Amino acid sequence: MTAWKPIGLTMFVVLPLVVGCGGDDVPDEAEDRQPAVVAVNRPLEEFARRLGGDTVEVVCPVPGGVDPAKWRPRDEDVLAMQQADVVLLNGAQFSKWLNTVSLSDSLVVDTSRRFRDRYVVVEDFQVHRHGSEGEHSHPGTAPNTFLDPALALQQAEMVRNTLVALVPAEKESVESRFEPLAAELREIDEAYGEVLKDAPSTPVFASHPFCAYVARRANWEVVHLHWQPDEDPGPAKWEQLEEKLIDHPAKWMLFAEQPLPETEARLAELGIAVAVIDPASTLPVDGGFPDVLRANLETARKVVQNERP
Ligand SMILES: [Zn+2]
């Protein structure tokens, strides 16, 4: 806990100066300036770009290759957010840095606030030890809401509403750009419904709680192992997995990225196949966010039908 204090104090010292400088800007050229929209993850960035067209400037401050759910803003990122017109947040504990920075309520839009009752709470969200006590787990809210296309659509609607409020003169063009996006997300949502509709309850393992919203659609019972895909889990974790297998006969383990070949081979010896669910931390170069949702559905289908690789 004490580690947080210095950050908080720094912010409080820095912020009043920042607000004082930026707040009273003369509206000389402000008329021509495009409203600045900050989005905290790739799906929201894509929604804002697609819906905003040329009328807003959209920035996602998370550097490429960094998981937006684990990212923490640097001082200059906080400054950029304070000077923006809107900060599009994901909600669902996606941005854990929020309570360490000072952003005015009028600036931030929680795009998932309408469906708080549909957040997934994961019982073994965090697993760790306190001192010499044994390992135990803590529950937590799964952050990647947008991996459920029905929830992604609601977030896109919030982005549309936000942009219309921000640039009322562009209402019609924003709404006309929203229609094809909404149609695409609705179509994907229907495909999820169609493909996963009678999915039996399936025990699976997952490295982390990144795919909880896919799991709910696919009727998976997930036990989270908290393994890093690029590390050998080590003897203790292998032993733990074999123990868990007794009550949780999983035939699949889900990762956010391809694990080490040795890990995959050893899982295969235990009858467990690897599947990768894309958490949309980065988007495909030759596609967009809807393609991630489609690819995840195809992976989910293979797991549900136990179609071995
Ligand atoms: Zn604890």
Residues whose N, C-alpha, C, O or C-beta is under 5 A from the ligand:
A	BS01	ZN	none
